[in-house]
Amino acid sequence: MRRLAAAPVPRTVALHALPALHALPALLALPALLALPALLALPALLALPALAQKPASSEWIHVERWTGSFTIVVNGSEESKTSGAAGEGILFHKGHWSVGGPFDVVRQREPEAGDTAASWYGETRASGSLVGEHGAEASEVTYAYMAHGSPNGTNRASFQLSTETGTYDLGIQVAFDGWRVVDTSKLKEKINGIKWDELEELGPVLRAFMEGALPPDKTPERFHLGPSFDDIPLPEKFGPIKGSREFTFHTDFGLPGPSLTGTVSWELSPAPPSRIEVLLEPMGYDAWVPEGDIENPSGPANNFVLEAKVVKKGTKTPTAGKVNLTYTLVNVSKEPGVCTNWPDKGGGKDGAGKDGSGKDGSGKDGPSKEPDLRFLADRNTEVTVTGDAEAKTPKPVDHAQVVVTSFDFGARGQLQVTATDETDMPVPVVFETRRDAPVPIPKDEDENGIADAWDEEHGSAGHEAEWDEDADPPGQRRNGDGFTAYEEYRGFRTLDDDRTTKGHVRTEPKRKDLFIYDPDGLAKEYYAPHNPAKLDLHFVEPPMIRFSGVARDPDNRWVNFNSSDAMYARQYALYLKSWTMMTDEANSSPIAGEANDKVLSDQLTGVYPNSWAQPLKCIYIVKVSQKVARKMARGHSKDGGQQQNMYDVVMESTVIHEMGHAIGIRHHAPDATGGIGDCAMRYTSAEEDARGQLPNQVRFCTKGEKVRTPGKTGGTEENPQYTWKETPADDCFGQIDVKSDPGPCPTRK
């Protein structure tokens, strides 16, 4: 029969691995002596012959729970002799254990037609004591390892049966909190006169003893005892089960040694099925979305309310029964901050002369790694809060409300509810037809960490948290903006339209976003009204982004610094700055703007940044000179009002042109002055400049557009004939890419 083992208790004892010893036969046991916890952890069981059984009644399958008791007794002393060239020695093993407690296991699922097997799991509340000693002695050498302990509270129990084979399996696992005592005093006396070089591999071992490598006496440890038995015959008639089995402890180090034998006894009875159950109903579950407090990042935000009520089993009808309820928050997220970019805890200058020492710019602490969902005593009136993740009803109730508070815009976790009746017997808990299942917070059927209410409204339902396939606007270089669905759901702190209020926005996972650090308001005034890239624009300032102003700093302009598991790569803000004066390196003439990646170039090695591959990562600053733009406007007109109009035209085309470079657009080619006339990426020609013509260049040309140019096709010199020639546009719009991939700025030769 297949046995479903209970989940193992994690080991907490550090074991020492020692080499085999040869010099002193009495010390042959040393490798085993340091490992008593291992001997207690999983005892080898005496092999018992399986008995052929007749199929059992189906009544066994329909038992809801088994209750009873168990005892584990070990009381003995064993020793074995070992001998060698230097004499004889004794390995000894003593144990005095007495452990017992209630046995209470609950069925894992409702039986279905045709089932021939069932499983029950539960907890034991064992009590008792453990004293064990393992060691070696020979002549004047004695090494003793003693363990003391007591059960540490709740432990595990399992019970499975098969009506087809007529057998059952039983497992009990008890953990002891205790300590050990190591006596090496006589060992030290014996080996003080030994020459280490003559002891081969034993030398380093004994030297370690002498130098205090052994843990000190009374070292706290956890010991595990886990006997289990398979294929035990069921009684001929349905009813209580009583049995006992022996088990044997073996040293498992390939050395001869003594064993101890213990006995496990148990008595189990099928409990009558519960006539009541607890029905869980989250309030406003379908629409609930977590929030954080953007102004007070360490403070509480909105509440998730769960109502529990006692009902007649299998119905929604309230009944007179009362239960004790225990609430536990499990698998709770611990995201840094409260959203994807707020607050920051250091990471460079914040643009206002601060040193990034952990403040968020308003005197509050930086991001927290506390649980994002918690029980708060002042928000719960019907339960007693015993910790961030624990609450319980103070007395038996027929209904109760518990409040879970969110501290993060992306908070997620599960709420586990358990119930016992007034006799301390478990009562089933039902949530959405699922029995004893935790309640996901928020509702998240596709398990992507995003509330279904938001998922469904914004088009990310059914996608993973890392999904990033923003396809709007279409026709650009690739889908995606680098921000994952979870990051966009968790949202960002940004500047509102008036650039004075700091608010929170959850961005659209199907639309591309561009974050802009615009300290001089140039993008706000000259780019945003036209928005030729058709991106969703978000204005930010430090410390909403990490900003050091250092081109080679990978943190500089980093937006999604509060992301953890659901981050694709670092994404960067476009930095636009007013600059006093710039000149063309080729002819030293003044220029109105540039998108700069020059600091990343290495002219000695001939390695340059490939800014067009990942533009926002590599182009660390966009500069626009208002002084040069003003000078250009004065050159085209002497009229003051006309000069202002010309200045606005120059600023619009320059800001849009240079920001176009920062999102991946090159100049028109092969002729920089050719192409669609009002595309901002086209240079004006010398003829246009000479005539004082400054076209309004406020858009990016697109695929499918045609450029019409006249061409001479015949006629005479006095009477030439021309026709219009059409050539494809440069498709500047199709070059746009705002997504940064993992790794540094790519390079080119």
Number of C-alpha atoms within 10 A of each C-alpha: 15 12 19 16 16 18 10 10 16 9 14 12 14 12 13 13 11 15 13 18 19 16 17 18 20 27 25 24 26 20 19 26 26 21 20 22 22 19 21 19 20 16 22 17 17 13 11 12 8 11 12 11 17 14 15 22 15 16 11 20 21 15 19 20 24 22 17 18 18 20 19 24 19 22 15 15 17 15 16 14 16 19 14 13 9 12 12 15 23 22 25 21 25 19 22 16 18 18 18 21 16 18 26 25 24 22 19 15 13 11 15 9 5 7 13 19 20 21 20 21 21 22 19 22 18 26 18 17 17 20 19 22 20 25 24 26 21 20 11 10 19 21 23 20 21 22 23 22 21 22 23 17 14 15 17 23 25 25 28 23 27 26 21 16 20 24 24 22 22 21 19 23 23 27 24 22 17 20 18 23 17 20 16 16 12 13 19 16 12 13 14 11 8 11 9 16 10 10 16 12 16 19 17 15 19 19 13 11 15 15 8 10 12 13 14 12 13 14 12 17 18 22 27 23 20 19 24 23 21 19 23 21 21 25 14 12 11 14 14 15 16 15 13 14 17 18 20 16 19 18 22 14 13 9 13 15 21 19 19 19 19 21 16 20 15 19 17 20 18 17 18 10 13 15 13 23 28 31 25 21 17 19 13 11 18 14 12 20 24 23 21 25 18 22 15 16 22 22 13 18 18 18 20 19 17 18 15 21 22 26 21 17 20 12 10 13 12 17 15 10 19 21 26 23 25 17 21 18 24 17 12 18 18 20 24 24 28 34 33 30 26 27 32 29 21 18 19 23 19 23 17 9 8 14 14 21 14 17 19 23 17 9 8 14 18 22 23 19 13 16 21 28 30 23 25 21 16 8 14 17 14 18 21 19 22 12 13 18 18 18 24 20 21 13 13 16 19 17 21 19 18 25 22 21 24 27 31 31 27 27 27 26 22 19 20 17 23 20 24 19 19 14 8 10 15 20 23 22 26 22 17 10 11 11 16 18 16 20 23 20 25 25 22 19 13 15 16 20 25 31 28 24 17 18 21 12 10 16 13 23 21 14 16 17 22 17 21 25 19 21 16 19 15 14 15 20 15 16 20 23 24 27 30 23 31 28 30 23 27 26 22 27 24 22 19 15 11 7 14 8 10 17 12 21 17 17 20 19 26 20 20 27 23 20 22 21 24 19 18 12 15 18 23 17 14 20 22 17 11 13 17 17 24 18 17 16 16 19 22 24 23 20 27 27 30 28 25 21 17 14 19 15 13 18 20 21 32 21 25 27 26 20 22 13 9 17 21 20 17 22 24 30 27 25 25 24 19 17 17 12 15 18 14 12 9 6 7 9 9 17 18 25 26 22 24 18 21 15 14 19 15 12 10 6 8 9 13 18 22 18 25 20 19 21 28 27 30 28 28 27 24 23 22 26 21 20 18 22 22 18 14 19 24 17 13 18 15 10 10 11 10 14 19 15 14 25 21 18 19 23 25 23 25 27 26 26 27 24 28 26 24 31 25 22 23 19 18 20 12 9 10 14 16 19 25 23 16 18 27 27 30 25 20 18 13 11 9 12 13 9 9 14 14 17 16 16 22 23 23 26 23 19 14 11 15 16 16 15 13 11 11 11 10 11 10 7 7 6 8 10 13 13 12 12 12 12 13 14 20 27 21 26 24 19 21 23 25 28 27 23 16 10 10 14 21 16 14 11 10
